[in-house]
Amino acid sequence: MTDYAARRTTMVDTQVRPSDVTKFPIIEAMLSVPREDFVPADKREAAYVGENIDLGAGRTVLEPRTTAKMLDALDIRSDELVLDIGCGLGYSSAVIARMAEAVVALEEDESLAAEAQAALQRNDADNVIPQVGTLAAGAVEHGPYDVIVIEGAVEHLPDTITDQLKEGGRIAVMFAEGGLGAVRIGYKIDSAISWRFAFNAGAPVLPGFERHQAFTL
């Protein structure tokens, strides 16, 4: 029988801490959330490898290092509301839920969303609000948000998303730039977003966030 708890500890010790992520809430969350519950059943053995895990349809569970460094840069507090865009099978939402007051887990793929909801319930993530809807539209009805996290790369970031961020809020976005993505943290100041580079990482571009997307009525 696989000792997933030991693998979680190894993941944190070899992928998270060496990436200069040392904040206790992040370490505690990543040691506590069983990543193997939030990946496809046939990929449980690969749950703790240091790479993105394919969910199909160009969707992934981001590698542990990327998730940890994004959360480190965002510095989520226990009284904050977070929008997690493209939550996939719910791993990122489960981790964030251990740091935030509440998380809105947005997923547009209905089968992924249903599996995510079941996995979150099994893991007692009671402060996660599963939401099925178009990723690029966000979840206006639950906002505005203190923090927004996008679980994949972006070529074009719609104003619809940044409009849902509170004044003084933060957003983590992986901008697709050639072969390597650049994760930037945006701070909403006087209704505009001020961006700061955080680190490099890669992932597929999420649906609805492609450049030159054609909108038809």
N, C-alpha and C positions, 0 to 999 in steps of 0.2 A: 504494500500500500504506500502510495506516494506521501511523503511528509511535506505538505504544502506550507505549513507554518515555518519550517526550516528554510524552504525556498524563499519565502517572504523576507526572512531575516537576511538571507544572502543577497537578495535583490536590493534591499536598503543599504547593506554594507558595501556592495560592489558597484551599484549603479547610482544610488541617490546621494549618499554621503560624499563620495568622491567628486560629485558635481557641485560641491559647495552648498548643498542644501542641508541645513542643520537645525531649522526651526522645529521645535518639539511637536507642534500640532500636525505638521506635514509628516514627520517621521512616524508619529503615533498612528495617524490615519493609514499610511501605507503599510505599516506593520499589522494593522487590524483588519483591513478590508481584504477578503479572500479573492484575489484577482482571478483565480481559476473559476469562480462562479459567474464571471462576467465576460467570458470568452466562449466561442462555439465549443460544443462538447468534444469535438474531434481535435481541438487545439489546447485542451487543458494542460497537456504535458509541456506546451510551449508558453504557458501563461507568464512565466517569469523571465523569459529571455529578454535581452536588451535590444529589442527591435519592435516596430509596429506589428500588430497582429491583424491580419486581413479579415474583415467581416463580410466581404463580398460587396459588389456594386460600388467599388471605389472607396469603401468605408473602412476605417481602422480603429483599433484601440491603440492610442498613442503609446510609445515606449515609456517605461517608468521614468527615465531621466527627463524626458520632455514634460510629462505631467508634473513631476516634482519641481522642475525649474520654473514652469509657468506659475505654479501656486506660490512658490517662494517669492517671485517678483510681484505677485498680486497682493500678498500679505493679507489674506482674508481674515476678518474678525468675526467673533461669535455673535454679533448683533446684526450681521449683514445678510441681505437677500441676493442670491447669485442666480444668473441665467446661464445654463450649460447647454450650448448649442451643438447639436449633433452628438448626443450622448451615447449613441450606439446601443450597446447592451448594458449601459449604466455604470460602468466602473468609475469613470471620472466623477459622476454625480454622487456615488457612494462615498468616495474619498472626500469630496468637497463638503458633503453633508456633515462630516465629523468636525468641520471647522466653522461652518456658517450657521446662521439661524435657520435658514431654509434655502432650498435649491429648486429651481424650476428646470426639469430635465426635458429638453425639447428634442424630439426625433420625428422625422417625417416618414420614415419607413415603418409601416404599421407592424410588420412582423418583428422587427428589431425592438420597437417600442413595447410590444406585448411581452417579449422575453425580458426586456429591461425592467418592466414593472414587476414581473414575477420574481426576478433576482433581487430587486431592491426590497420587496416585501419579505423574502426569505431571510434577508440580512438586517431586518428591522430598521431600515432607513426611513423612519416615519416622517422626517422633515423634508423628504423629496416629493415634489409635485410633478408626476409624469404628465407630459403634454405632447399630444400628437399634432403636428402642424408643419407648414413649410419652414425650413430652416432660415431662409433669407428674410422671412417676415418677422422672426422673433416671436415673442409671446407678450404682446402689448397688455393683455388683460391682467397680467400679474405684476407688471412693472409699475414705476421705473425701478431699475436695479442698481445696487451698490457696485456690483461686479458682474462682468460678462466674460465668459470663456468660450472660445470657438475651438471645437475638437477636430481640427483639420486645417488644411491650407486654404488660403483665400487669394484670388487674383483681384477681385473687386469687392469692396466692403460697402454695402448699401447704407445710405443714411438712415433707413428704417431701423437698423440695428443700433447705431450710435445714438439715435433719438431716444432709445429706451434706457439709456444710461443716465443715472442721476448726476446732477451737478456735483463735482468732486469725486465721482466714481471712476473705476478703472476697468479697462478691457484688455484682454490678452488675445493677440491675433498673430497667426503664422502667415506672413505674406510670402506667396510663391514668387521667388526671384531666380529664374533660371533653374539650375539643378539643385540649388540649396535654398531652403526657406529661411526667412529671418523672423524670429518672434519679437514682436514689439509690444510694449505696454503703453496704452493710451490713457491719458488723464483728461477728464472733462473739466475744463476751466473756462468760465464765461461762455458756455454753450459751444465751445470749440474743443477739438481733441488735439492734445499735445502728445507726440509720440516719442518714446525712448527705446532704443535698441536693447534687447535683453540677451539673446543668444541665437545660434543657428540650429535649425532642426528641419526635418522633412516629413511630409505626409501628402496624400492625394488631396486635390482641391475638392472641397465640399460642393454638392449640387446647389446651384443658385448663387454661387460666389465666383463663377467663371467671368473672365473678362469678355467684353463685347457680347454679353447675353442679349438676345433679341426678345423684347417683350411684345406680345401681341394681345389684342383685346378680343 
